[in-house]
């Protein structure tokens, strides 16, 4: 007869106890064990596979319908027999694999990468509850859950990027609804997913990019939260993984101190008309981030745009001040990383001819600021003239102009003729005097693509990671060979893999290619007695 799993578990346990009691009362004590074993074999072992795999009452059914108590009963029943828990664990693994495949396959349909990672976290949390409430924290089930989630994480090549984007979303200002305790809990959950990643070096690259943007744009929810996350990563991967992240924070702290000293000096000299610092400080409130090249993952700007006179004077004053204290250093302006608040006056002309002035503060990028300040000189500019006057790289200039003229309606501070998203040399731009907004401070969003990288950008990032990996593999080979002096090929492959697996899993072919490269550059040489043995050349 077919009965539900809870009834099967309860009745089977009851029958086993009854037989054990009979043996205890009527037979010799030595008979109790064998009799109980016979009953367990006939009631459980023989039907074990059927019980576990029943369509509407088996393990998968219970997991899918969150039957934690029933699973606990089945766990207790199957724990009595050999291979019982293994059978149950295997069924659970199949279900996790099925859930993971569904999630990974639907990733392309999930427009929001945050939702994808959150779904993964929710799935992990579900099975953590099963482990605690149904499987008594059994180590076999714990290892199975971890193994399956590691496979799920690494099935999707975009997992490192998505996980970093998820953390970036939680770490940004304006993320309402999360208390400190809730944020700490979310970060702990993300660290669990991070442990499952094989390509931790790819995650590191994305995380550095996202952290840099948060710090430079003052978007971090708090320094304590950022440092807490870095501490968690350091615990998992060591100080080498986080040294550059900590260096970025050091730069920010030093920059804050330098800016305070600069403003203090400008204030003290404000009475001196000849002071360039004072004259620049009268119209420009300058805040500079001094970035150490080796710490920050952002590409340097090879072409410096033509800054407005006021901003250029302010920067020269800061540069002179900075180099007085840090002699021998070189400061290079990086306008593509900056932003500005521009005070703008819009002259609205009413039907009767009356003109009213509306004032706004426009929060823009440095490139957008350079474009807007041009319109203090003349009313209309052609695109080709803006290119010459601003010296902004054309790709960045087009993005800036599009966001100012054909972006969101409430952010169109410029007018474009003709009205299209394509820009040619003779297109004209002018100030939109009828611009109006309910907000006094208006943030102009830069025209960007979808959240995350585009496919070409992702390929470029992957190429940079592959280049870095070549150096890391070679460094590992040299470190091992320097200690061993002589090593057999397969053993060397195994040792290099073991040394690097905490950051990424190198393929044997990539290690072999690096060995060949080191031989060509005479770091290694093949043994004359055995070509599969390498010798280190001091």
C-alpha positions in Angstrom: 0.0 0.0 0.0 1.1 3.6 -0.6 1.3 5.9 2.3 2.8 9.3 2.9 6.5 9.5 4.0 5.8 10.8 7.5 3.5 7.9 8.2 6.1 5.5 6.8 8.8 6.9 9.0 6.6 7.0 12.1 5.2 3.4 11.6 8.6 2.0 10.8 10.2 3.6 13.9 7.3 2.3 16.0 7.6 -1.3 14.7 11.4 -1.3 15.3 10.8 -0.2 18.9 8.1 -2.8 19.4 10.4 -5.6 18.2 13.2 -4.3 20.4 10.9 -4.3 23.4 9.7 -7.9 22.7 13.3 -9.1 22.4 14.2 -7.4 25.6 11.4 -8.9 27.6 11.2 -12.4 26.1 14.6 -13.2 24.7 18.2 -13.1 25.8 19.7 -9.7 25.7 22.2 -10.8 22.9 19.2 -11.4 20.6 18.0 -7.8 20.6 20.7 -6.4 18.2 20.3 -9.1 15.5 16.5 -8.9 15.7 16.5 -5.1 15.4 18.9 -5.5 12.4 16.5 -7.8 10.6 13.5 -5.5 11.2 15.5 -2.5 10.0 16.7 -4.3 6.9 13.2 -5.5 6.0 11.4 -2.3 6.8 14.0 0.3 5.7 16.9 -1.1 3.6 14.8 -3.1 1.2 12.4 -0.1 0.5 15.0 2.7 1.0 15.3 3.7 -2.6 11.5 3.7 -3.1 10.9 5.8 0.0 13.6 8.4 -1.1 12.5 8.6 -4.7 8.6 8.5 -4.4 7.2 11.2 -6.7 4.7 12.8 -4.4 6.3 12.0 -1.0 10.1 11.5 -1.5 13.0 13.7 -0.7 12.7 16.0 -3.7 9.0 16.5 -2.9 9.8 17.4 0.7 12.6 19.8 -0.3 10.4 21.5 -2.9 7.5 22.0 -0.5 9.7 22.9 2.5 8.7 19.9 4.6 11.4 20.3 7.2 9.8 18.2 10.0 9.1 15.3 7.6 12.6 15.4 6.3 13.9 15.2 9.9 11.8 12.1 10.5 13.1 10.5 7.3 16.7 11.4 8.3 16.2 9.7 11.6 14.8 6.6 9.9 17.5 6.2 7.2 20.3 6.9 9.7 19.5 3.4 11.2 20.8 1.6 8.1 24.0 1.5 6.1 23.9 3.7 3.0 20.6 5.2 4.1 21.9 8.7 4.6 24.0 8.5 1.4 20.9 7.6 -0.6 19.0 10.6 0.9 22.0 12.9 0.4 22.3 11.9 -3.3 18.6 12.7 -3.8 19.2 16.1 -2.2 22.2 16.8 -4.5 20.2 16.0 -7.6 17.6 18.5 -6.5 20.1 21.3 -5.8 21.7 20.6 -9.2 18.3 21.0 -10.8 17.6 24.3 -9.0 21.0 25.6 -9.9 20.7 24.7 -13.5 17.3 26.5 -13.7 18.8 29.6 -12.1 21.9 29.7 -14.3 19.8 29.0 -17.5 17.4 31.8 -16.6 20.3 34.3 -15.9 19.9 35.7 -19.4 16.2 36.5 -18.7 17.0 38.2 -15.4 17.6 41.9 -16.4 18.8 42.8 -13.0 22.1 41.1 -11.9 21.2 41.9 -8.3 18.1 39.7 -8.5 20.2 36.8 -9.9 22.7 36.9 -6.9 19.8 37.4 -4.4 18.1 34.3 -5.8 21.3 32.4 -5.3 21.6 33.6 -1.7 18.0 32.7 -1.0 18.5 29.2 -2.4 21.6 28.8 -0.2 19.8 30.1 2.8 17.0 27.5 2.2 19.4 24.6 2.3 21.2 26.0 5.3 17.8 25.8 7.1 17.3 22.2 5.9 20.8 21.4 7.1 20.1 22.8 10.6 16.5 21.7 11.1 16.2 18.5 9.1 19.7 17.0 8.7 21.1 17.7 12.2 24.1 19.6 10.8 25.3 16.3 9.4 28.8 16.8 7.9 28.0 14.7 4.8 25.0 16.8 3.9 27.0 20.0 4.7 29.8 19.0 2.3 27.3 18.0 -0.4 25.5 21.4 -0.2 28.8 23.2 -0.4 30.0 21.1 -3.3 26.8 21.6 -5.3 26.8 25.4 -4.7 30.4 25.6 -5.8 29.4 23.9 -9.1 26.5 26.3 -9.5 28.7 29.4 -8.9 31.3 28.3 -11.4 28.8 27.2 -14.1 28.2 30.9 -14.8 31.4 32.7 -16.1 29.9 36.0 -15.0 29.5 35.0 -11.4 32.6 37.1 -10.2 31.3 40.2 -11.9 27.7 39.7 -10.6 28.8 39.1 -7.0 30.9 42.2 -7.0 27.9 44.2 -8.5 25.7 42.8 -5.8 28.1 44.0 -3.0 28.5 47.3 -4.8 24.7 47.8 -4.7 24.5 47.0 -1.0 27.5 49.3 -0.2 26.2 52.4 -1.9 24.5 55.4 -0.2 20.8 55.6 -0.5 20.3 51.8 0.0 17.4 52.3 2.3 15.9 49.6 4.5 19.1 47.9 5.6 20.3 48.3 9.2 23.9 47.7 10.2 23.0 44.2 11.4 21.2 43.3 8.2 24.1 44.7 6.1 26.5 42.6 8.1 24.3 39.5 7.5 24.2 40.1 3.8 28.0 40.6 3.6 28.5 37.3 5.5 26.2 35.6 3.0 28.2 37.0 0.0 31.4 35.8 1.5 30.0 32.3 1.5 29.4 32.6 -2.2 32.8 34.2 -2.7 34.4 31.1 -1.1 32.8 29.0 -3.8 34.3 31.0 -6.6 37.3 29.5 -8.5 38.1 32.7 -10.3 38.7 34.9 -7.3 41.2 37.0 -9.2 38.4 38.1 -11.6 36.3 39.0 -8.6 39.2 41.0 -7.2 39.5 43.0 -10.4 35.8 43.9 -10.5 35.7 44.6 -6.8 38.6 47.1 -7.0 36.8 48.9 -9.9 33.5 49.2 -8.0 35.2 50.2 -4.8 37.3 52.8 -6.6 34.1 54.4 -8.1 32.3 54.4 -4.7 35.3 56.1 -3.0 35.8 58.7 -5.8 32.1 59.6 -6.0 31.5 59.6 -2.3 28.9 56.8 -2.7 30.0 54.5 0.1 27.4 53.8 2.7 30.2 54.1 5.4 33.9 53.6 5.8 33.4 51.1 8.6 31.2 48.9 6.3 33.9 49.1 3.5 36.7 48.2 5.9 34.6 45.4 7.4 34.1 43.8 4.0 37.9 44.2 3.2 38.6 42.5 6.5 36.4 39.6 5.6 38.2 39.2 2.2 41.5 39.4 4.0 40.5 36.6 6.3 39.6 34.4 3.3 42.5 35.2 0.9 45.3 36.9 2.9 46.8 40.3 2.9 48.1 40.1 -0.7 44.5 40.0 -1.9 43.5 43.2 -0.1 46.7 45.2 0.0 45.7 47.4 -2.9 42.2 47.9 -1.5 43.7 49.1 1.8 46.0 51.3 -0.2 43.0 53.0 -1.8 41.6 53.8 1.6 45.0 55.2 2.7 45.0 57.5 -0.3 41.5 58.8 0.5 42.4 59.5 4.1 45.7 61.3 3.1 43.8 63.3 0.5 41.2 64.4 3.1 44.0 65.7 5.3 45.8 67.4 2.4 42.6 69.1 1.3 41.9 70.4 4.8 45.4 71.8 5.0 45.1 73.4 1.5 41.8 75.1 2.3 43.1 76.3 5.7 46.1 77.8 3.9 43.9 79.5 1.3 41.7 80.9 4.1 44.7 82.3 6.0 45.9 84.0 2.8 42.5 85.2 1.7 43.4 88.8 2.4 46.4 88.8 0.1 45.2 89.9 -3.4 48.3 88.5 -5.0 47.6 85.0 -3.7 46.6 82.7 -6.6 45.2 80.2 -4.1 42.9 82.8 -2.7 41.8 84.1 -6.1 41.0 80.6 -7.2 39.3 79.7 -3.9 36.9 82.7 -4.4 35.0 81.0 -7.3 36.0 77.4 -7.0 35.7 75.1 -4.0 38.3 72.5 -5.0 38.5 68.9 -3.5 41.3 66.8 -4.9 41.8 63.0 -4.6 45.5 62.2 -4.9 45.7 58.6 -6.2 48.7 56.3 -6.1 49.0 54.8 -9.5 49.7 51.2 -8.3 46.6 51.0 -6.1 43.8 52.2 -8.3 42.5 50.0 -11.1 41.3 52.9 -13.2 42.9 53.5 -16.7 45.0 56.8 -16.9 43.7 59.6 -19.1 46.3 60.2 -21.9 44.6 63.3 -23.2 44.0 66.2 -20.7 41.0 68.3 -21.7 41.0 72.1 -21.7 39.7 73.0 -18.3 37.8 76.3 -17.6 40.2 79.0 -16.5 38.8 79.1 -13.0 39.2 75.3 -12.5 42.7 75.3 -14.1 43.9 78.1 -11.7 42.5 76.2 -8.7 44.3 73.0 -9.7 47.6 74.8 -10.3 47.3 76.4 -6.9 46.7 73.0 -5.3 49.6 71.4 -7.3 52.0 74.1 -6.1 50.9 73.6 -2.5 51.1 69.8 -2.7 54.6 69.6 -4.3 55.9 71.9 -1.5 55.2 69.1 1.0 55.7 66.1 -1.3 58.8 67.1 -3.4 59.7 64.8 -6.2 56.2 63.4 -6.9 54.3 64.0 -10.1 50.7 65.0 -10.3 48.7 64.2 -13.4 45.1 65.4 -13.8 42.6 62.6 -14.5 39.4 64.5 -15.6 37.5 61.4 -16.6 37.3 60.4 -12.9 36.1 63.8 -11.6 32.8 65.5 -11.0 31.7 69.0 -10.3 28.8 71.1 -9.0 28.0 74.0 -11.4 25.9 76.9 -10.4 23.7 77.7 -13.4 21.2 80.6 -14.2 18.5 79.9 -16.7 16.7 83.0 -18.1 13.0 82.1 -18.7 11.2 84.4 -21.1 7.5 84.6 -20.5 4.8 85.4 -23.1 4.7 89.0 -22.2 8.4 89.4 -22.7 9.3 89.4 -19.0 12.5 87.5 -18.2 12.8 85.5 -14.9 16.0 83.8 -13.7 15.9 80.3 -12.3 18.9 79.1 -10.4 20.0 75.5 -10.1 23.1 73.5 -9.1 24.0 71.0 -11.7 25.9 67.9 -10.5 27.9 66.8 -13.5 31.1 65.0 -14.6 34.2 67.0 -15.2 33.7 66.6 -19.0 30.1 67.8 -18.7 31.4 70.8 -16.7 33.9 71.7 -19.4 31.2 71.6 -22.0 28.7 73.7 -20.0 31.3 76.4 -19.2 31.9 77.0 -22.9 28.4 78.5 -23.1 29.5 81.4 -21.0 31.5 82.6 -24.0 28.8 82.3 -26.8 25.2 81.2 -27.2 25.6 78.4 -29.8 28.3 75.9 -30.6 28.7 73.4 -33.4 29.9 70.0 -32.4 33.2 70.3 -34.3 33.9 73.6 -32.5 33.3 72.0 -29.1 35.8 69.2 -30.0 38.5 71.8 -30.7 37.6 74.1 -27.7 37.3 71.3 -25.1 40.0 68.8 -26.3 37.8 66.0 -24.8 38.2 62.6 -26.4 35.3 62.2 -28.9 33.8 59.1 -27.3 33.6 60.8 -23.9 32.4 64.1 -25.5 29.5 62.5 -27.3 28.4 60.7 -24.1 28.6 64.1 -22.2 26.6 65.9 -24.9 24.0 63.2 -25.3 23.3 63.1 -21.5 23.0 67.0 -21.5 20.8 67.3 -24.5 18.8 64.1 -25.3 18.9 62.3 -22.0 16.1 62.4 -19.5 13.6 65.2 -20.2 14.1 66.7 -16.7 17.9 66.8 -17.3 18.1 68.5 -20.8 20.0 71.6 -20.0 21.2 71.9 -23.7 19.2 71.9 -26.9 20.5 69.9 -29.9 19.7 70.6 -33.6 18.7 68.3 -35.2 17.0 66.3 -32.4 18.6 62.9 -32.7 21.0 60.6 -30.8 23.5 60.7 -33.7 26.1 63.5 -33.5 27.8 64.9 -36.6 30.3 67.8 -37.0 27.7 70.4 -37.9 25.1 69.6 -35.2 24.4 72.7 -33.1 24.1 72.9 -29.3 22.7 75.8 -27.2 21.5 76.4 -23.7 18.0 75.4 -22.9 16.7 78.6 -21.3 13.3 77.0 -20.6 15.0 74.3 -18.5 13.0 73.7 -15.4 13.2 71.2 -12.5 11.4 70.9 -9.1 14.8 70.2 -7.6 17.4 72.9 -6.8 20.2 70.3 -7.2 19.9 68.4 -10.4 22.1 65.4 -11.0 22.9 64.9 -14.7 23.3 61.2 -15.4 26.0 60.2 -17.8 24.7 58.2 -20.8 25.7 54.6 -19.8 24.8 51.1 -20.9 23.1 48.5 -18.9 24.3 47.5 -15.4 27.5 45.6 -15.6 29.9 45.4 -18.5 29.1 44.9 -22.2 30.4 41.9 -24.0 33.4 43.7 -25.5 34.3 45.2 -22.1 34.0 41.8 -20.5 36.3 40.3 -23.1 38.8 43.1 -22.5 38.7 42.5 -18.7 39.2 38.8 -19.3 42.2 39.5 -21.5 43.8 41.6 -18.7 43.1 38.9 -16.2 44.7 36.3 -18.5 47.8 38.5 -18.9 48.0 38.8 -15.1 47.6 35.1 -14.7 50.6 34.4 -16.9 52.8 36.4 -14.5 51.4 34.7 -11.5 51.9 31.2 -12.9 55.5 32.0 -13.8 56.1 33.4 -10.4 54.7 30.3 -8.8 56.9 28.0 -11.0 60.1 30.0 -10.2 59.3 30.0 -6.5 58.9 26.2 -6.5 61.8 25.5 -8.7 64.1 27.8 -6.7 63.3 25.7 -3.6 63.4 22.3 -5.3 66.2 22.9 -7.8 64.9 19.9 -9.9 61.4 18.7 -10.4 59.4 16.2 -12.5 56.8 17.7 -14.9 53.6 16.2 -13.4 54.6 16.9 -9.8 55.4 20.5 -10.8 52.0 20.9 -12.4 50.3 19.6 -9.2 52.3 21.9 -6.9 51.7 25.0 -9.1 47.9 24.2 -9.1 47.9 23.8 -5.3 49.8 27.1 -4.9 47.4 29.1 -7.1 44.0 27.5 -6.4 43.2 30.0 -3.7 43.0 32.7 -6.5 42.2 30.8 -9.6 42.4 27.3 -11.0 45.1 27.2 -13.7 44.7 24.6 -16.5 47.6 22.2 -17.0 48.0 23.5 -20.6 48.5 27.1 -19.3 51.1 25.9 -16.8 52.9 24.0 -19.6 53.0 27.1 -21.8 54.5 29.1 -19.0 57.1 26.4 -18.4 58.1 26.6 -22.1 58.3 30.4 -21.9 60.6 30.1 -18.8 62.8 27.6 -20.7 63.1 30.0 -23.7 64.1 32.8 -21.3 66.6 30.5 -19.6 65.1 30.4 -16.2 64.7 26.6 -16.5 66.3 23.8 -18.5 65.3 20.3 -19.3 67.4 17.5 -17.6 69.7 15.8 -20.2 68.8 12.5 -18.6 65.0 12.9 -18.7 63.1 15.5 -20.7 60.2 15.3 -18.2 62.4 16.7 -15.5 63.2 20.4 -15.2 66.2 22.1 -13.5 66.4 25.6 -12.1 69.1 27.9 -13.5 70.3 30.3 -10.8 
